[in-house]
Amino acid sequence: MDPRATKLAQVLIDHSLKVQKGDKVVIAASDFTAMDLLQEAHRLAVERGAIVELDFLRLQMHRGRSDAGAFLRTFLQKAST
């Protein structure tokens, strides 16, 4: 994991958005060039207790429920490490 992605995700989640328990957060991306940032933002939002919805390439995915199950499992596994 690129440490710059971790730092930027912290700024986004903790400073810019001030994510708190119960907040609804949508993480959207049109491509995967910033995968480290996406994973770190997801991880931090979940740690803060947010309800996170992922929207990649217009595939709306919710934790635990997805048509793109294998992709979502891999993403969440890597975001949780």
C-alpha positions in Angstrom: 0.0 0.0 0.0 1.3 3.4 -1.0 1.6 5.5 2.2 0.5 8.6 0.3 -2.8 6.9 -0.4 -3.2 6.2 3.3 -2.5 9.8 4.2 -4.8 11.2 1.5 -7.6 8.8 2.6 -7.1 10.0 6.2 -7.4 13.6 5.1 -10.6 12.8 3.1 -12.3 10.7 5.7 -11.3 12.4 8.9 -10.7 16.1 8.0 -12.7 16.9 4.8 -15.7 14.7 5.5 -15.4 14.1 9.2 -17.0 10.7 8.8 -18.8 9.4 11.9 -20.7 6.3 13.0 -23.9 6.0 11.0 -22.9 8.3 8.2 -23.7 7.2 4.6 -20.7 7.3 2.4 -20.5 6.6 -1.4 -17.1 5.8 -2.8 -17.3 6.1 -6.6 -14.7 5.7 -9.3 -14.8 5.4 -13.0 -11.5 3.4 -13.2 -9.1 1.7 -10.9 -6.0 3.8 -11.2 -6.3 4.9 -7.6 -7.1 1.5 -6.1 -4.9 2.1 -3.1 -6.8 5.3 -2.3 -10.2 3.7 -2.8 -9.3 0.8 -0.5 -7.9 3.0 2.2 -10.9 5.3 2.0 -13.2 2.3 2.3 -11.3 0.8 5.2 -11.2 4.1 7.2 -14.9 4.8 6.5 -15.9 1.4 7.8 -13.6 1.8 10.8 -15.4 5.0 11.6 -18.7 3.2 11.5 -20.0 4.5 8.2 -22.5 2.7 6.0 -20.4 2.5 2.8 -21.7 2.0 -0.8 -19.2 1.3 -3.5 -19.9 2.5 -7.1 -17.2 1.3 -9.5 -17.8 1.7 -13.2 -21.5 2.2 -12.5 -21.7 -1.2 -10.6 -23.4 -0.3 -7.4 -22.3 -2.6 -4.7 -23.2 -2.8 -1.0 -21.2 -4.6 1.5 -22.6 -8.2 1.7 -24.8 -7.8 -1.4 -23.5 -7.5 -4.9 -23.9 -8.8 -8.4 -20.1 -8.5 -8.8 -19.5 -10.7 -5.8 -16.0 -12.0 -6.6 -14.7 -8.5 -7.3 -16.3 -7.1 -4.2 -14.9 -9.8 -1.9 -11.4 -9.2 -3.3 -11.7 -5.5 -2.9 -13.0 -5.7 0.7 -10.4 -8.3 1.6 -7.6 -6.1 0.4 -9.1 -3.0 2.0 -9.3 -4.8 5.3 -5.6 -5.7 5.5 
